[in-house]
Amino acid sequence: MMAAYAGIYLVLLDVDEWGWGVPEAGFSVDAIPIYFRLDEFGRPSGEWIDGYAWGEDTYANIAGTMGPWFARP
């Protein structure tokens, strides 16, 4: 898991406080967890991945899915 997240910065948005999205920033949340890819200026790129991508919540499933997704340029 640590290798999958190496060099990644995560920002927590609390849906209880912020609601299910921050439209003015380009974020819409339909599932938890959800990860948005940002461009070099910190703006949403339109790419995202959520918890449905890896099936059962096991370290192997999550790391196997998240590692390659985070490694893409």
C-alpha positions, 0 to 999 in steps of 0.5 A, spaced: 500 500 500 505 504 501 508 503 494 502 504 491 501 511 494 508 513 494 509 521 492 502 522 492 498 527 495 491 526 498 486 531 500 480 529 505 474 532 503 469 531 509 462 529 505 458 531 512 461 538 512 462 539 504 456 535 501 457 531 495 462 535 491 465 542 490 462 544 484 466 551 483 472 547 484 470 541 479 469 536 484 463 531 484 463 525 489 458 519 488 462 514 492 467 514 497 473 513 497 474 517 490 480 520 487 481 525 482 487 526 478 489 533 477 493 537 472 500 540 473 496 546 475 492 543 481 485 543 477 481 537 475 483 533 469 476 529 468 480 523 470 477 519 477 477 512 480 473 510 486 472 504 490 468 500 485 474 499 481 478 494 485 472 490 488 473 487 495 477 492 500 483 488 500 490 490 500 492 486 494 486 489 490 487 496 492 494 496 491 494 492 485 489 498 482 491 504 485 499 503 484 498 503 476 493 508 476 497 513 480 503 511 476 500 514 470 503 520 467 
